[in-house]
Every structure is written in structure tokens, then in C-alpha cells.
């Protein structure tokens, strides 16, 4: 697949989702970037803004498997990964796959499950595999987790630990629509359900091909150094207790590569890196004096401030050095 085909694919899926959702084009772009990078997304926002609807629209737009898991305090790890049960007819143990054995998983209100259950997703998200009773089983090549959580209501919830937050490629917020967008939403849902009418725009094989194609986007030495300078700044900033890990630096580079493709280029620029820095890095840091669960805005502001301070490489350097 060519990079131009990847750009057309992203545009087609985005247009398809826009038939249902209104005013969240930027969020859809970021979700598609995470998907093409092979990452996972945490949607953190107040109830009713379309977090679950976005996941459903993406699943409908792609001809692939989709499962929704409602996270609750009594949910067990085996409810996600599957179990071995004894089949009376066959007189042997048989594996019953859990809902993670699909392509797109919606982990709804993930912070309502216990840490024990939350941690069962770690191996799935990072290594694309599940180990049950000592036997490891591979997940699908296209495996994408969209988790949601409500940052306002904290009663009966379990904040995600740093290790699990770092497994998410991006943390995104959707926000409320403006009055004009609100009117369009009312008219669109007045006498029909746009989601039920949504048709597929691509299949799983096409997405996998696109994921492989975006790795060919050029990254110069200067761009790579710029990414490392940003990461290093998060580790030495006096406002930050825990800086960004190497996993975060790789994620930022991959996100910039896909962003470049969506902009019609086969090489990344500092602008690509800067535009991806907040959604990719903010949730990977711990800000001093703030709870992990409620420091979203503070962390994002800190990343923006770091971006203003870190020197940006010049265009002529970017054009002459390649990896």
C-alpha cells in the first residue's frame, strides 16, 4: 500500500464517522492516528458526549470484529481473557475465548473495575497475546482497545495505575459541542438512528496494510533528536515527578509519522511532533501535587510549556539528514 492510499483510507473512514458524529473531527483524526500506529486510546470525558458512540462508529466503519465490555467492580480477569472449562461430552478441558479475541474492543468505564481486572489487559494491549493456565494464545493482528472513563464521578472507581496508563497510545477528551453543532445533532437524531444506517468503509486487511505502510515515513536525525529533547525535558522538569518513558518517545515518533501522511508528506516535521506531543505524552507523566486521576489539564499545560522551551530544529537541517 502506498502512503497516498493510507491518506485516502483515513479520509474515507473519517467521512463515514462524520455521518453520525458532529464536531469532533480533530478527535477522530487522533483516534485514526492511534489505530494506524497500532496503539490504543483512552477517552476521558464527562458522560453523554459521544465516547461510546465514537467507538461504535469506528467499528461499524471497519469490516472487522467488535466487542463491548462494561467494566464493573465484580468483573473478573477471566471475563476478559477467557477460561478453560470442562466439557462433559468430550471429557476434556476446552478453552472459551473472552471478548478480547476480536479486532476492536470497547472497554467502557474501565476505571470501575478492580486493579486486578484492569491489569489483565496489560499483556493484551502491549504484547497482543493472552496467557491462561500457562498457555499463551495470540490475539488478532488488528487489535485496538478504546477505553472510556468519566473523570468527574470518582465514587466506586479505581484510578488506572501508571503502568496501565503508559500502555495507552493517547488520552483524548472530546468536549461539549457548540450551539450550532448541538442543533445539528438534534436534527440528525430527530427521527432516525444514523448509527444503524452506517455502512463499512474498509476492512481489517486494509488497515493492517496501512499500519505497515506508515513505517516508511522518513525521520531525520534532527527530528529524532527533537523528540528526545522533549522527552528529556519531561524527566528534568521540577514540576514533574515521573517523566516520559522510552515507550512514550517511540509513540511520539510513530504518531508524527502518521500525522505526516495525513498531511500529504512522506517525512515528519517539528510541527507534526508538536501537534502529537500533548495527546501522546501528557498521560504518561505524574505532576507534583496532583492526583493521577485528575491532573489531565495540568499535565497538558505542562507539555505545552515544555514545547515552548525546547529549541526547534531548522528546516535546512531536516532536509539534509535522514535515518
Order of alpha helices (4+ residues) and beta strands (2+ residues): alpha-alpha-beta-alpha-beta-beta-alpha-beta-beta-beta-alpha-beta-beta-beta-alpha-beta-alpha-alpha-beta-alpha-alpha-beta-alpha-alpha-beta-alpha-alpha
